[in-house]
Amino acid sequence: MQAAVASYARRGNITLLTLSDGAAEVGWISESSFRFTRCWQAACLSRDPVQDEVEVKLTATPTAIVWETRYVRLHMDRATLALRAELVSDGSPLFRQEPVAPAQPSGIEAAIHLEQAERIFGFAAYGLSTEGKLDVRGERLTTATPLFLSSRGYGMFFGSPGSYDVDAGAAERTRLRLRNGQARQWEQFVYYGPTPKEILEEHHIITPPMPVPRIDDLRRGKPIYARDIPSLADLAASSMSGVLVPGLKQVIAWSEFLSGPQWEPYLYTYLCEARDRGIPVVRPLAMQFTSDDAAASITSSFMIGDEVLIATRERTYLPPGIWTDLASGAVHRGRQTVDTPDGPRRFARNGVILPLQSANGLELHYFPRLGAEFFLSEEGLDDISQVHAAPAGDQLRLEIESKVERAYVWVIHNVSAPRSVTAIGGETPAMQYDPASRQLRLPVKSGANSDIIFNIVLEEPL
């Protein structure tokens, strides 16, 4: 006998559905995410993970119940509980799911339809190895509480306890099938992004908070909130599975690539972002450059934060942009493969500011010509320091809004010699220029809660 919706009632963000063989719920977490629960008892285990009311329009016809937010329109078939979602903006389909049903001999199973070119990322959490694969379309695997992200702009997380057998289109290319042999109730979260970072931010709403990070966490091996991964080959895949801080044996997994006092301000900022927003510190190229198809399956190169690309092999694909090798100063255009011997190599893209600690103060490395900013987390403060750099007409404008007293050094890469500098809110610095490296340095002493601006005229404007 098929399930059928006998009646429904709204309670805040949740719609309670009474069925012919149990119950179901649809609860909205935000305007782009919802929780779907299906059970075979009179009522499901209900929970509302958000306090604020989500604006949702609910309509019903004899054949369907429809929920509509600003971003997503969700259809449920009243006779079967099959789900279908589309974007409100243009009506384009997001996902389609068959009715959740009891499995044989026990448990529950579900199937999500896959488009021909759809890529599936994730399922590598909790120590599961995907053997270096990023796109697991066509694979079979088993995991504990799976999270996956689709290249179509949505993600799903399955919260019912138990072990999940996942067929990501191996037997049947048109469907992704999941089976939980121990589950008695089905709990499923659906997130619309459309980018991987936005999907993970939605997932962050319903996950337990990460402890407040400390700079000491970067100095003492592996922090308690790090999640172990099987090997460095799984680093990129683990991030697509929601691992915020990966651990490997007794250390943070990225310590082979970035470690030491020099990197502490940068890495601490991204630890704080991981806690506050749920975005992993390590970002696969597929997460950072979503429109670049060439980056979609690469795992040997990845970003740590938004500014630094790590190349681990002797030949490396560089995504769109202009990239500076931090060791040699060599500049490369993106969308090509370059030689990267004696790795690992570190690259910064143009249009970023990279804060690195030095004996002379906090160095702010700016790579023109695009405008850039960096929001620096300050341990023990609720506020952040901000730094900005950008061309402004025929000048280069630099700004520091510091919440603490600190010595800074602006380090401007790949520029011509300066002609003059004008300071606002501070003393005019003694500029140092190296014509061989085309690097300009400006030391700055900043007081707490100060705002210091420099306008620099270069011999060759940016």
Beta strands, then each sheet from edge to edge (+ up, - down):
strand 1: 5-11
strand 2: 14-19
strand 3: 22-30
strand 4: 33-39
strand 5: 57-60
strand 6: 64-68
strand 7: 72-77
strand 8: 83-87
strand 9: 93-97
strand 10: 101-102
strand 11: 108-113
strand 12: 120-122
strand 13: 140-143
strand 14: 147-150
strand 15: 154-158
strand 16: 164-167
strand 17: 175-180
strand 18: 185-192
strand 19: 227-228
strand 20: 246-248
strand 21: 251-252
strand 22: 282-284
strand 23: 301-304
strand 24: 308-311
strand 25: 315-318
strand 26: 322-325
strand 27: 331-333
strand 28: 336-339
strand 29: 345-349
strand 30: 352-358
strand 31: 361-367
strand 32: 372-377
strand 33: 384-392
strand 34: 395-402
strand 35: 406-412
strand 36: 418-424
strand 37: 432-434
strand 38: 439-446
strand 39: 450-458
sheet 1: 1+ 2- 3+ 4- 18+ 15- 14+ 12-
sheet 2: 5+ 6- 7+ 8- 9+
sheet 3: 10+ 11- 17+ 16- 13+
sheet 4: 19+ 20+ 21-
sheet 5: 22+ 23- 24+ 29- 26+ 27-
sheet 6: 25+ 28-
sheet 7: 30+ 31- 35- 38+ 37-
sheet 8: 32+ 33- 34+ 39- 36+
end
